[in-house]
């Protein structure tokens, strides 16, 4: 990717693989920690990493940044409690 503003996200193997397969279309990040940063930066792309593995074509996905929506979800990653998240669009990786 060029010198554009890139959002870098490290994901667990499971979520990275689901995004690559096209079965996971959004990546959730807690709004209280991420919304301000997402709003103040003019991202043009997203770079997804498969955990902290060595960078290679099989461990990185580059996508255009398509924004996020605020959503309240209940998810095991957030202790099965309602959480306000930024649902970042990661569709189109497959």
N, C-alpha and C positions, 0 to 999 in steps of 0.2 A: 504494500500500500504506500501511497505517497505521503507527503508531509501533512496530510489532513489530520484533524483531531480524531484520534481513535480511542474508543472505549475498550479497555482490556479487562476481560473477565476470565478467571480461572474457575473451572467447573469440576465436579467429581466425574469419574469415568462414566458412571451411569447416565448422568444428565447430558454430558458431552455426546455420548453415543446415541442417545435418544434424539438430540437435535440433529446430528449428522444423518440419522435414519429418517428424519422428517416427522417423527411422532411427538416431539415436544416442540411447540411453536412459540413458547414464551419462557423467559428466564426470570425468576422472581428474586427481587432484592428488597429488603426492608425499606420502606419509604422514609422512615425517620433517619436512616443512615445514608440513603442514596439519592433521594429526590432533589435536594439542593444542588448536588454536584451534576446530576443529569440536566437540571434546568439551567444552570449557569454556563455550561459548556455547549458549544455548538458542534456536537459530534457529527462526523460524516460517515464513520464506519465503526464496526465492532470486530474485535479479534477475540475469539473464544479459544481457550487453551484447555487441553485435556489434563486436568490437575496441574502438576508442576513437572511434567515430563519434558525431555529434550525436545525443542521445537523441530518439527518436521511436517511434511504435508499430511501425515496421518494424525497429528496431534494439535493442529491449528485449523480453525475455520475463520475465514474473513467474510464479513457480510456488510452490506450497507446499513447504516443506522436508520431505523424507521420509527424511532421514538418508543414511548411506553404509555401505558394507561395505569391509573391508580385503581387498585382493586383490593377488596377485603377477601382473604382466603383463609381456609383452615387446611393446614398441610403438616405432615410429620416433621418436616425440616424446622417448622416453627412451633414445635411441641404440641401439635394438634389444637392450638389455640387460635382464635381469630387474629389475623395480622394484616395490617395495611401494607401493601407491597406495590412496588413499581414493577409492572409486568412488561418486561422489555421484549419487543418483537424480535425473535430470532428465526422467523420462518424463512424458507427458501434455501436452507443449507443442504437439503437432499438433492 
